[in-house]
Amino acid sequence: RGAGNWNGRGSISRNSCPTRLSMSRTEPRTEPRTDPSQAAVKAAIEVAKKLRCEDDLYFFLQEAWREIEGGKPFVGGWAAQILCEHAEAVYYGQIKRLLVNVPPRSTKSLIFSVVLPVWCWIKNPSEQIMTLSYIEKLAIRDNVKSRRLIKSKWFQDRWGDKITLADDQDTKTRVDNMQGGYRVVMGLDSGIVGEGSDFMILDDPNTTTN
């Protein structure tokens, strides 16, 4: 039975007059048409966003926010933008050592310990990164968020062909990729002898009592 044919033998309903029959036919269903030009524009916008993410850490933070924080709304501002600009300067070698002192809840850890390592891998998957904190569980927390971001459908649709995580080394404390890069996280009390990196991030190296 094709669309527009009688549904079975037709639907027959009896009205108040027993001598009259009414017959109804199912109306043909029409699928909504997609304008090819609209699809092309949408695809072009996504490509432009992807390229901007690769060159602009702050924009990457905004685009990746939903994958990291779920339904929590993104509230940006000049402070987060300045932190991202300084992080970029470190990556490009314009700043050799950067010290950041900001109030709590300023997105410092999210920018430097979650988003920046992933962004560095987008720029160069072979980067080797070490993240340290005064206590290991904080470093692990941020590494888990980075892993989830990389494994998200949003990320895989854009950079899945560029970054492939190694199946045999994908843990909460160390993540390797197949392009030669890795990220190691640990607490300062666990010792870092024997480990090296291209970038070292010390996030909350001191306790509040120190």
C-alpha positions in Angstrom: 0.0 0.0 0.0 1.6 3.3 -1.0 1.0 6.6 0.5 -2.3 7.9 -0.9 -3.8 4.4 -1.4 -6.8 3.2 0.7 -5.7 2.1 4.2 -6.8 -1.5 4.0 -10.3 -1.5 2.5 -10.9 2.1 3.5 -12.1 3.3 6.9 -15.9 3.2 7.1 -17.8 5.1 9.8 -21.6 5.0 10.4 -23.2 8.3 11.2 -26.5 8.9 13.0 -28.4 7.9 9.9 -28.3 4.1 9.5 -28.8 4.3 5.8 -25.8 6.5 5.0 -22.2 5.5 4.9 -19.2 7.8 4.8 -15.8 6.7 3.6 -12.5 8.5 4.4 -9.1 8.1 2.9 -5.8 8.6 4.6 -4.1 11.8 3.3 -0.7 11.3 1.7 2.2 12.2 4.1 4.7 14.6 2.8 8.2 14.7 4.2 9.7 18.1 4.9 12.2 19.1 2.3 15.6 20.3 3.2 16.9 23.3 1.3 20.3 22.3 -0.1 21.5 25.9 0.2 20.6 25.9 3.9 22.5 22.7 4.5 25.5 24.1 2.7 25.4 27.3 4.8 25.1 25.3 8.0 28.1 23.1 7.0 30.2 26.2 6.1 29.4 27.7 9.5 30.5 24.5 11.3 33.8 24.5 9.4 34.4 28.1 10.3 33.7 27.4 13.9 36.1 24.5 13.9 38.9 26.5 12.4 38.3 29.3 14.9 38.4 26.8 17.7 41.8 25.7 16.5 43.2 29.3 16.7 41.2 30.8 19.6 41.3 29.1 23.0 38.6 31.3 24.4 36.3 30.4 21.5 37.1 26.7 22.0 36.2 27.1 25.6 32.8 28.5 24.7 32.1 25.8 22.1 33.3 22.9 24.3 31.5 24.2 27.5 28.4 22.1 27.1 30.5 18.9 26.7 32.3 19.7 30.0 29.7 21.3 32.2 26.5 19.9 30.7 23.5 22.3 31.1 25.3 24.8 33.2 25.3 28.1 31.3 28.5 29.6 30.1 29.2 32.9 31.7 32.3 34.4 30.1 33.9 37.8 30.5 37.1 39.7 30.2 38.8 37.7 33.0 38.4 34.3 31.3 39.4 35.8 28.0 42.6 37.2 29.4 43.4 33.9 31.0 43.0 32.2 27.6 45.1 34.8 25.9 47.9 34.2 28.4 47.6 30.5 28.0 48.0 30.8 24.3 51.1 32.9 24.8 52.6 30.1 26.8 51.8 27.6 24.1 53.5 29.8 21.4 56.5 30.4 23.6 55.9 34.1 24.1 55.7 33.5 27.9 58.1 31.0 29.4 56.7 30.9 32.9 53.2 32.1 33.8 51.9 32.6 37.4 48.2 33.0 37.8 46.6 34.3 41.0 42.8 34.7 40.7 39.9 34.3 43.1 38.2 30.9 43.4 35.5 30.1 40.7 37.3 32.1 38.1 37.5 29.1 35.6 41.3 28.9 36.1 41.4 25.2 36.6 38.9 24.6 33.8 40.9 26.7 31.4 44.4 25.5 32.2 43.9 21.9 33.4 40.9 20.8 31.3 40.6 22.8 28.1 44.2 23.9 27.4 45.7 20.4 27.3 43.1 19.3 24.8 43.6 22.4 22.7 47.3 21.8 22.7 46.7 18.4 21.2 44.5 19.9 18.6 47.4 22.1 17.6 49.9 19.3 17.9 48.9 15.8 19.0 52.4 14.9 19.9 52.6 17.4 22.8 53.6 15.8 26.1 51.9 17.5 29.1 52.2 17.1 32.8 49.6 18.4 35.3 50.4 18.6 39.0 48.4 19.6 42.0 49.1 19.6 45.8 46.8 16.6 46.0 46.4 14.0 43.2 42.6 13.8 43.3 42.3 17.4 42.0 44.6 16.6 39.0 42.7 13.5 38.3 39.4 15.4 38.4 40.5 17.7 35.6 42.1 14.9 33.6 38.8 13.0 33.6 37.0 16.0 32.3 39.6 16.3 29.5 39.1 12.7 28.6 35.4 13.0 28.5 35.7 16.1 26.2 38.0 14.2 23.8 35.6 11.2 23.7 32.5 13.3 23.2 30.6 13.1 19.9 31.1 16.9 19.4 34.9 16.5 19.6 35.1 13.3 17.7 33.1 14.7 14.8 35.6 17.5 14.4 39.0 16.2 15.5 38.5 12.4 15.8 40.6 11.8 12.7 43.5 13.8 14.3 43.6 12.5 17.8 43.2 8.9 18.7 43.6 7.8 22.3 45.7 4.7 22.9 43.6 1.8 24.2 46.4 0.4 26.3 47.1 3.7 28.1 43.9 5.6 28.9 43.5 6.0 32.6 42.6 8.7 35.1 46.3 9.4 35.8 47.8 9.0 32.3 46.4 9.3 28.8 48.5 8.6 25.7 47.4 9.2 22.1 48.5 7.3 19.0 50.3 10.4 17.7 53.0 10.3 20.3 51.5 12.7 22.8 50.6 12.0 26.4 49.3 13.6 29.5 50.4 12.6 33.0 48.7 13.9 36.2 49.8 13.4 39.7 50.0 15.0 43.1 53.2 16.8 44.2 53.5 14.4 47.1 53.7 11.4 44.8 57.0 12.3 43.1 57.7 13.2 39.5 61.2 11.6 39.0 61.5 9.9 35.7 58.7 11.9 33.9 59.3 14.6 31.4 57.0 16.9 29.4 56.9 19.8 26.9 54.4 21.6 29.2 54.1 21.5 32.9 51.0 22.8 34.6 50.9 23.3 38.4 47.3 24.0 39.3 46.7 24.7 43.0 50.2 23.6 44.1 49.7 24.9 47.6 47.0 24.2 50.2 45.0 27.0 51.7 46.9 26.6 54.9 50.2 27.1 53.1 
